Amino acid sequence: MAVDAYTGSLLDLIAHDPGHDSARTEIERVIWGVACEYDGRIDPNIVRARIPAWVQPQLVGPTYRAMTLAGDIEPDGWTTNSDLKGRNSGKPQRTYRVKGQ
């Protein structure tokens, strides 16, 4: 993914912190569910709407990165962020798809 080495290191540290195992598992479950429902395509707006409130939003990006680096998913275009709560609405946002689909 297109981030500098320092940022990538921080994202990797967050993604693999054992203290976040249950949240990361839940995020992955939601991502896979959206992929199954939408023929392998993953829209982060749909994913965000389905993530339970107990999951810290800061863990979502590192989870996407980990899944991408693992070869499970790959970038597949762009959409517009609809996140009003996080004040990211209107910004470009990557979409993904299950690798090989």
C-alpha positions in Angstrom: 0.0 0.0 0.0 1.2 3.5 -0.7 2.5 4.8 2.6 5.9 5.7 3.8 8.0 3.2 5.8 7.4 4.9 9.1 3.6 5.0 8.7 3.6 1.4 7.4 5.5 0.3 10.5 3.0 2.0 12.8 0.0 0.4 10.9 1.7 -3.0 11.1 2.3 -2.6 14.8 -1.3 -1.7 15.4 -2.6 -4.5 13.2 -0.6 -7.2 14.9 -1.0 -6.0 18.5 -2.4 -9.1 20.4 -4.6 -6.7 22.5 -6.7 -6.1 19.4 -7.2 -9.7 18.3 -11.0 -9.8 18.9 -11.5 -6.4 17.2 -9.4 -7.4 14.2 -11.2 -10.7 13.9 -14.5 -8.8 13.9 -13.3 -6.3 11.3 -12.1 -9.2 9.1 -15.5 -11.0 9.5 -17.3 -7.9 8.4 -15.0 -7.4 5.4 -15.4 -11.0 4.3 -19.2 -10.8 4.7 -19.3 -7.7 2.5 -17.1 -9.4 -0.1 -19.4 -12.5 -0.1 -22.5 -10.3 -0.5 -21.0 -8.2 -3.3 -19.2 -10.7 -5.5 -15.8 -10.2 -4.1 -16.0 -6.4 -4.0 -15.4 -4.5 -0.8 -16.8 -1.0 -0.3 -15.4 0.5 3.0 -18.5 2.6 3.4 -20.6 -0.6 3.7 -18.0 -2.2 5.9 -17.9 0.8 8.3 -21.7 0.7 8.6 -21.6 -2.9 9.8 -18.7 -2.7 12.3 -20.0 -2.9 15.9 -19.6 0.1 18.1 -17.2 -1.7 20.5 -14.5 -1.9 17.7 -12.1 1.1 17.6 -12.3 2.8 14.2 -8.5 3.3 14.3 -8.1 -0.5 13.8 -9.9 -0.6 10.5 -7.2 0.9 8.3 -4.4 -1.3 9.7 -6.6 -4.4 9.2 -7.1 -3.5 5.5 -3.4 -3.1 5.2 -2.6 -6.4 6.8 -5.2 -8.2 4.6 -3.7 -6.6 1.5 -0.1 -7.4 2.5 -1.2 -11.0 3.2 -2.5 -11.2 -0.4 -6.1 -11.8 0.7 -7.5 -8.6 -0.8 -6.3 -6.0 -3.4 -7.1 -2.4 -4.2 -9.8 -2.1 -6.8 -10.6 1.5 -7.4 -12.0 4.4 -5.5 -15.2 5.7 -4.0 -16.2 8.7 -1.9 -16.0 8.4 1.8 -19.4 8.8 3.5 -18.1 8.9 7.1 -19.7 11.9 8.7 -18.8 10.8 12.3 -15.1 10.7 11.5 -15.2 13.9 9.5 -13.9 12.1 6.4 -17.0 12.6 4.3 -16.3 13.6 0.7 -12.7 12.4 0.7 -11.6 9.7 -1.8 -11.4 6.3 -0.4 -10.0 3.0 -1.8 -12.2 0.1 -2.6 -11.0 -3.5 -2.5 -11.8 -6.9 -3.9 -10.9 -10.4 -2.9 -7.6 -11.2 -4.7 -8.1 -13.4 -7.8 -11.8 -12.5 -8.3 
